[in-house]
């Protein structure tokens, strides 16, 4: 029996959500629950009731309601989940823009000591406080875009202490920022300059780092950049299996530029997700499907790199019955944007995904790509009250009217984090006022 409601959200024009805890596969990605004139009741940070406003208010007769908010007829969805970012890093790489625009390939810039290695230098030179402050600002931008949970990879330190520095920063951000930050160790992001020509020795070091990361409980996942000129399939397999033996679930940057076999490796090791996949083979996609691996597609990266090809989202959904997820890939080089709403537009334009598929990819499938499907990713009784309000009449309006931020409000763990497109300060919360 409900005795008290902390927050009642009324006046919802249209509430749209996936249903369930597990990934939505293939054609299931279009199946959403839609309620017009809806309301959501929240208690203890979790959803207590969801349904039509008439039904919810009738069921709350005589119940104490601490706060009521009017959704103003807006569109309401689950809080968006960004399951692939390189959130914590030093510096920026706008100086490489001319090289990219003149046609120098991404891997060539890396081979010349730029790219990831440029950010490694800046990250090593940054203090933990500097990394924290920079990443906190990025999380604010993401929150204002409607994001409530992000994954954050290390991989710009490439020494034990600098990798731990990134992971400690992510842990602190998770504790201090409204957004939940889920950590991934990615010491195998590149071979650092001091190990040039000795990649196998660096792989030994990464395996040693894994033991330290696991011992300190600083990451849930282990990722590796399996790509020509970075880490081979064999090296990637060794790292991922070492991580798995220490309790870290596998992720993999697979076949982003060339079809090297990383997608097949993701299926072989039973990774929770395989990411990028622009050059994934049919056999690789079949192996993902056979082993329950979630593809995480990053259309902002192919867009920013000016590539003429994109991940085959339609094949993944229609032919291989895969549970596609979407993410920004926020990083300082190949995709320097925190805008999940840009990704929503690019998924429609370049990946040919429907608005319903896009929402599923940014909520329940993204949540499962970071092991959170039982807690977030849908608006259902018992789940965390992570909710985004969009100033939009329907889902199709989000990719249709592009280049602006549609998010009006964000509720995170039952607390109002954004309202009227402004972050709600602690002072406003104490005073019981909203912007």
ZAMARGU-4260 file (C-alpha; in steps of 0.2 Angstrom, whole numbers, plus 5000, padded with zeros to 4 digits):
<rodrens>
0) 5000/5000/5000 | 5007/5017/4995 | 5007/5029/5010 | 5017/5044/5003 | 5023/5050/4986
5) 5038/5061/4985 | 5035/5067/4967 | 5020/5066/4956 | 5023/5071/4938 | 5006/5076/4929
10) 5001/5084/4913 | 5011/5072/4902 | 5005/5074/4884 | 5013/5058/4878 | 5023/5045/4888
15) 5033/5033/4877 | 5044/5019/4884 | 5051/5002/4880 | 5045/4988/4892 | 5055/4975/4902
20) 5073/4973/4908 | 5081/4964/4893 | 5087/4970/4877 | 5074/4973/4863 | 5080/4963/4847
25) 5077/4966/4829 | 5059/4970/4826 | 5055/4972/4844 | 5064/4988/4844 | 5049/4996/4837
30) 5037/4990/4850 | 5034/5004/4863 | 5021/5007/4876 | 5013/5024/4873 | 5001/5033/4886
35) 4993/5049/4882 | 4988/5061/4896 | 4999/5052/4908 | 5006/5053/4925 | 5020/5046/4935
40) 5021/5044/4954 | 5039/5042/4962 | 5043/5036/4979 | 5060/5033/4986 | 5069/5037/4970
45) 5059/5023/4961 | 5043/5023/4950 | 5028/5019/4961 | 5014/5021/4948 | 5013/5025/4929
50) 4998/5026/4919 | 4984/5038/4913 | 4983/5053/4924 | 4965/5049/4929 | 4970/5031/4934
55) 4986/5037/4944 | 4977/5051/4953 | 4962/5040/4957 | 4974/5027/4965 | 4982/5041/4975
60) 4966/5047/4984 | 4971/5050/5002 | 4989/5048/4999 | 5001/5061/5005 | 5010/5069/4990
65) 5026/5080/4994 | 5028/5088/4977 | 5018/5089/4961 | 5025/5095/4944 | 5016/5099/4928
70) 5024/5092/4913 | 5015/5105/4902 | 5009/5092/4889 | 5027/5088/4884 | 5034/5071/4878
75) 5041/5060/4892 | 5053/5046/4889 | 5065/5036/4900 | 5081/5045/4904 | 5093/5043/4890
80) 5108/5032/4892 | 5125/5035/4884 | 5135/5018/4884 | 5151/5023/4876 | 5161/5039/4881
85) 5179/5044/4884 | 5173/5056/4897 | 5189/5059/4907 | 5203/5066/4897 | 5215/5081/4896
90) 5216/5094/4883 | 5208/5095/4866 | 5213/5091/4848 | 5206/5105/4837 | 5224/5107/4830
95) 5221/5091/4820 | 5205/5097/4811 | 5215/5104/4796 | 5224/5087/4794 | 5207/5078/4795
100) 5199/5090/4782 | 5214/5088/4771 | 5211/5069/4770 | 5224/5062/4782 | 5216/5046/4789
105) 5213/5044/4807 | 5225/5029/4809 | 5239/5039/4800 | 5237/5053/4813 | 5239/5041/4827
110) 5254/5033/4819 | 5262/5050/4818 | 5260/5052/4837 | 5244/5062/4836 | 5227/5057/4839
115) 5225/5047/4855 | 5243/5049/4859 | 5241/5068/4859 | 5227/5066/4872 | 5238/5054/4882
120) 5251/5068/4884 | 5238/5081/4889 | 5230/5068/4902 | 5246/5063/4910 | 5250/5082/4912
125) 5233/5085/4920 | 5230/5084/4939 | 5215/5074/4945 | 5206/5090/4950 | 5208/5097/4932
130) 5202/5081/4924 | 5187/5081/4937 | 5182/5099/4933 | 5183/5096/4914 | 5173/5080/4914
135) 5160/5088/4926 | 5157/5102/4914 | 5154/5089/4900 | 5142/5079/4912 | 5132/5095/4914
140) 5130/5097/4895 | 5125/5078/4894 | 5112/5081/4908 | 5105/5096/4899 | 5103/5085/4884
145) 5092/5072/4894 | 5106/5059/4898 | 5105/5051/4915 | 5118/5038/4914 | 5135/5037/4905
150) 5149/5024/4903 | 5166/5032/4904 | 5182/5023/4898 | 5200/5026/4903 | 5213/5024/4890
155) 5222/5041/4890 | 5235/5037/4903 | 5243/5021/4897 | 5253/5020/4913 | 5246/5012/4929
160) 5246/5028/4939 | 5238/5038/4925 | 5225/5025/4921 | 5220/5024/4939 | 5220/5043/4940
165) 5206/5043/4926 | 5197/5029/4935 | 5197/5038/4952 | 5191/5053/4943 | 5176/5044/4936
170) 5172/5036/4952 | 5172/5053/4960 | 5161/5060/4947 | 5149/5046/4949 | 5148/5051/4968
175) 5146/5069/4965 | 5137/5072/4949 | 5118/5069/4947 | 5122/5058/4931 | 5127/5040/4935
180) 5145/5036/4929 | 5149/5018/4925 | 5168/5014/4923 | 5177/5004/4910 | 5196/5001/4910
185) 5203/5003/4893 | 5222/5003/4895 | 5223/4995/4878 | 5217/5010/4869 | 5234/5013/4860
190) 5252/5008/4862 | 5261/5022/4871 | 5277/5030/4864 | 5288/5023/4876 | 5283/5005/4870
195) 5284/5009/4852 | 5288/4993/4843 | 5285/4983/4858 | 5267/4981/4858 | 5268/4963/4866
200) 5277/4971/4881 | 5264/4984/4883 | 5250/4970/4883 | 5260/4962/4897 | 5259/4979/4906
205) 5240/4980/4903 | 5237/4963/4910 | 5247/4969/4926 | 5236/4985/4926 | 5220/4974/4926
210) 5225/4966/4942 | 5227/4983/4951 | 5210/4990/4943 | 5201/4974/4949 | 5209/4975/4966
215) 5203/4993/4969 | 5186/4990/4961 | 5188/5005/4950 | 5180/4997/4934 | 5166/4985/4929
220) 5171/4982/4911 | 5187/4980/4901 | 5188/4987/4883 | 5202/4986/4870 | 5204/4995/4853
225) 5206/4980/4841 | 5211/4988/4825 | 5225/4988/4812 | 5240/4997/4819 | 5233/4996/4837
230) 5230/4979/4845 | 5228/4963/4835 | 5214/4950/4838 | 5226/4939/4847 | 5232/4953/4859
235) 5214/4959/4861 | 5209/4941/4866 | 5222/4939/4879 | 5218/4956/4887 | 5199/4953/4887
240) 5201/4935/4894 | 5213/4942/4908 | 5200/4955/4912 | 5186/4942/4912 | 5196/4931/4924
245) 5197/4946/4936 | 5178/4949/4935 | 5178/4963/4922 | 5165/4960/4908 | 5172/4962/4891
250) 5168/4976/4878 | 5178/4979/4862 | 5181/4993/4850 | 5178/4982/4835 | 5181/4984/4816
255) 5179/5003/4816 | 5191/5006/4801 | 5195/4989/4794 | 5187/4971/4795 | 5200/4964/4806
260) 5190/4951/4816 | 5186/4961/4831 | 5167/4958/4829 | 5170/4939/4828 | 5181/4940/4844
265) 5167/4949/4853 | 5156/4934/4850 | 5169/4922/4854 | 5173/4929/4871 | 5154/4933/4875
270) 5157/4952/4877 | 5143/4962/4884 | 5144/4974/4869 | 5154/4977/4853 | 5156/4995/4848
275) 5158/5005/4831 | 5157/4990/4819 | 5157/5000/4803 | 5167/4986/4794 | 5159/4972/4803
280) 5157/4956/4792 | 5142/4946/4790 | 5150/4932/4800 | 5154/4944/4814 | 5136/4950/4815
285) 5130/4932/4815 | 5142/4928/4830 | 5136/4944/4839 | 5118/4937/4837 | 5122/4920/4842
290) 5131/4925/4858 | 5119/4939/4864 | 5132/4954/4861 | 5124/4971/4860 | 5130/4982/4845
295) 5134/5000/4851 | 5134/5011/4836 | 5142/5028/4835 | 5136/5038/4820 | 5143/5054/4826
300) 5161/5047/4824 | 5158/5042/4806 | 5150/5059/4803 | 5164/5068/4811 | 5178/5058/4802
305) 5169/5061/4785 | 5168/5043/4781 | 5158/5037/4766 | 5151/5022/4776 | 5141/5019/4791
310) 5137/5005/4803 | 5124/4993/4795 | 5110/4997/4807 | 5097/4991/4795 | 5105/4974/4792
315) 5109/4972/4811 | 5090/4975/4815 | 5082/4967/4800 | 5093/4953/4795 | 5103/4948/4810
320) 5089/4952/4824 | 5102/4961/4834 | 5098/4973/4849 | 5106/4989/4842 | 5111/5003/4854
325) 5117/5021/4851 | 5130/5032/4859 | 5140/5048/4857 | 5157/5041/4858 | 5161/5058/4866
330) 5180/5060/4865 | 5192/5074/4860 | 5197/5067/4843 | 5185/5057/4832 | 5169/5063/4840
335) 5171/5079/4851 | 5153/5081/4856 | 5142/5077/4871 | 5126/5079/4861 | 5115/5063/4861
340) 5102/5073/4852 | 5114/5075/4837 | 5117/5056/4838 | 5098/5054/4837 | 5097/5064/4821
345) 5112/5055/4813 | 5104/5038/4817 | 5089/5043/4808 | 5098/5051/4793 | 5113/5040/4791
350) 5108/5023/4799 | 5090/5024/4793 | 5083/5020/4810 | 5065/5024/4815 | 5061/5035/4829
355) 5055/5020/4839 | 5071/5011/4836 | 5081/5026/4841 | 5072/5028/4857 | 5075/5009/4861
360) 5093/5011/4856 | 5096/5025/4868 | 5086/5018/4883 | 5084/5000/4887 | 5097/4993/4874
365) 5109/5006/4880 | 5106/5001/4898 | 5109/4983/4894 | 5125/4987/4886 | 5132/4993/4903
370) 5123/4980/4913 | 5109/4991/4920 | 5093/4985/4911 | 5085/4979/4927 | 5087/4996/4935
375) 5085/5009/4921 | 5080/5011/4902 | 5061/5010/4904 | 5047/5019/4914 | 5040/5005/4924
380) 5035/5002/4942 | 5050/4997/4953 | 5063/5005/4941 | 5074/5020/4946 | 5064/5036/4942
385) 5076/5042/4928 | 5064/5052/4916 | 5067/5065/4902 | 5054/5078/4897 | 5056/5084/4879
390) 5047/5100/4872 | 5041/5090/4857 | 5024/5083/4852 | 5031/5065/4848 | 5046/5055/4845
395) 5048/5059/4826 | 5050/5077/4831 | 5067/5074/4839 | 5077/5069/4824 | 5066/5080/4812
400) 5069/5097/4821 | 5088/5095/4823 | 5102/5106/4829 | 5093/5112/4845 | 5091/5104/4862
405) 5073/5098/4865 | 5076/5093/4883 | 5065/5103/4895 | 5067/5093/4911 | 5076/5078/4918
410) 5072/5068/4934 | 5086/5058/4940 | 5083/5045/4954 | 5067/5054/4958 | 5075/5071/4960
415) 5072/5085/4948 | 5090/5088/4940 | 5084/5099/4926 | 5069/5110/4924 | 5065/5124/4911
420) 5082/5119/4903 | 5092/5124/4918 | 5101/5113/4930 | 5092/5113/4947 | 5104/5119/4960
425) 5106/5112/4978 | 5100/5129/4984 | 5084/5128/4974 | 5081/5110/4980 | 5083/5116/4998
430) 5071/5131/4995 | 5059/5120/4986 | 5059/5131/4971 | 5063/5127/4953 | 5070/5139/4939
</rodrens>
